[in-house]
Amino acid sequence: MAEAIYTEDSIKSLDWKEHIRLRPGMYIGKLGDGSSPDDGIYVLVKEIIDNSIDEHMMGYGRTVEIKVTDHRVTVRDYGRGIPLGKVVDCVSRINTGGKYDSGAFQKSVGLNGVGTKAVNALSNYFRVQSFREGETKLAEFEQGEITHDPKIEKSDQRNGTRIVFEPDGSVFKNFHFIPEYLENLMWNYAYLNSGLTIILNGKKYRSENGLRDLLGRKTDEEALRYPIIHLRGDDIEVALTHANQYGEEYYSFVNGQYTTQGGTHLAALREAVVKTIREFYNKNFDAADVRSAIVGAIAVRVREPVFESQTKTKLGSQNVGPDGPTMRTFVNDFIRTQLDNYLHRYADVSEALLRRIQQSERERKEIAGIKKLANERAKKANLHNKKLRDCRVHFNDKKGKDKIKDETMVFITEGDSASGSITKSRAVQTQAVFSLRGKPFNCFGHTKKVVYENEEFNLLQHALNIEDGLEGLRYRKIVIATDADVDGMHIRLLLLTYFLQFFPELVRNNHIFILETPLFRVRNKKKTIYCYSEEEKQKAVAALGHKPEITRFKGLGEISPDEFAGFIGENIRLEPVILRKETKIRSLLTFYMGKNTPERQQFIINKLRVEKDPADRMMP
């Protein structure tokens, strides 16, 4: 191998925009195409809105107007407006911004002055305009390079800032905004900022009851074991309840930022709830029994928060502020006082909570024996050689607790031919394959005991490492890859039932996807086009002309590995499984998987009468 030459010429200096474009992941996390809520295009939206939220937190501006089209985002706030002489610097000069002045921004989300610059550098078009005291200043950029820099002019518009940007399609390939993800983002801003009105594409988002409203929207209140407990204090707000479900479900926030991966504040909440409940009932409950089926939310305001990445998805701060108490002490003291007072004040709630904990205890003991046997069966099944073709990220992961890489995914397939095609064509570094044997069992209405009694379900949960919650989840994306025929759709429904029934947090946290594979191949001697619908096929036929060859794929196993590589590689199409606002899991499963056959049959007939909408694949 030729020796690498290392001289003065090897040392390079990049300006701010070149570095951001060369290493975008350092600034906005993963790129993605918009199919996941943490994809880069949503981070760009958040970075701009965060600045408007910080203005509101400081007492300036009660309305933020946002418009999102296919590829353009506009954000207009009515805060103080960027000082006109610094408009260009604030969006194009690293380490420049008002948030270094803790007097101007006491508890803001962004503190390092990078976010808006990253949006600028990663946009094909970026426009910033500030309105301040009867004057305005605008500037336009392309990939961070300034293209239009007019002088300050007179203006009759209200104070504030307007930013318009179009993400760069060469960086965010085939990107698209999913309305449900944007809607959730707007609601989170509204819940955390009482008195703020957000308008997205003409729809208003506003909350008066904070986290109480959040849990009300996220849960079926008829299925709750007791009313939502809502606690508010200085720089902390908590809401919690127990539902009729499995697992734990949390929403955590810092300074208005949704920390999807939790952090020190969420860890403190989970610990404090168990400790307070044990002391209140004077019983040494198992922590898992206390937290089973819990739905909770916590929001804290801290000075100079420390996040574990630029995307601010996990709080790393050990203290509430430079001179404040530890996060653990702060949250524990609040919960110990406020939750204990609440339980003493409302006897009906404390009694219902006790019954829920006792139920979880009974269920845990009921499956203890069979759980041990199931774990032994999973080991004997030689899971990682027969059922699971793992990705290399996890080959040396004996404990199954390696940090999940954003790119990792596991395809769940049915049948040897389908799993064989994917196994041969996958990217072995990040893509795994789990092969089902036959159709899964319809687990609707059964207790979690069936997960351990059913061999396929037991092996699947071991492959994913989700037996004790999402903390050990081994793959960022769980992809259901079944044929696009009746049997394939049925298998898809059975798997979704399994996840929704026993691991709903996988769906709520956007880990479940459907693999879209082409239905047709249209080709002539010069060109091949893969089509995912009848409409795409007709367009391809018209484009190629002269009676091209048309192949209808009946199943995944009919697609050659060489072809399949193109469908699960850079051009992969993944459709996220999204729970809409009004979706109640129990009602959903009862309708689709219960014993109401005539009603369901009529529903299917009615659906066949209308043109299929891609949105219909999302959970209704």
Secondary structure, 3 states (H helix, E strand, C coil): CCCCCCCHHHCCCCCHHHHHHHCCHHHHCCCCCCCCCCCHHHHHHHHHHHHHHHHHHCCCCCEEEEEECCCCEEEEECCCCCCHHHHHHHHHCCCCCHHHCCCCCCCCCCCCCCHHHHHHHCEEEEEEEEEECCEEEEEEEECCEEEECCCCEECCCCCEEEEEEEECCCCCCCCCCCHHHHHHHHHHHHHCCCCCEEEECCEEECCCCCHHHHHHHHCCHHHCCCCCEEEEECCEEEEEEECCCCCCEEEEEECCEECCCCEHHHHHHHHHHHHHHHHHHCCCCCHHHHHCCEEEEEEECCCCCCECCCCCCCECCCECCCCCCEHHHHHHHHHHHHHHHHHHHCHHHHHHHHHHHHHHHHHHHHHHHHHHHHHHHHHHCCHHHHCEECCHHHCCCCCCCCCCCCCCEEEEEECHHHHHHHHHHCCCCCEEEEEECCCCCCCCCCCCHHHHHCHHHHHHHHHHCCCCCHHHCCCCEEEECCCCCHHHHHHHHHHHHHHHHHCHHHHHCCCEEEEECCCEEEECCCCEEEECCHHHHHHHHHHHCCCCEEEECCCHHHCCHHHHHHHCCCCCEEEECCECCCCCHHHHHHHHHCCCHHHHHHHHHHHHCCCCCHHHHCEC
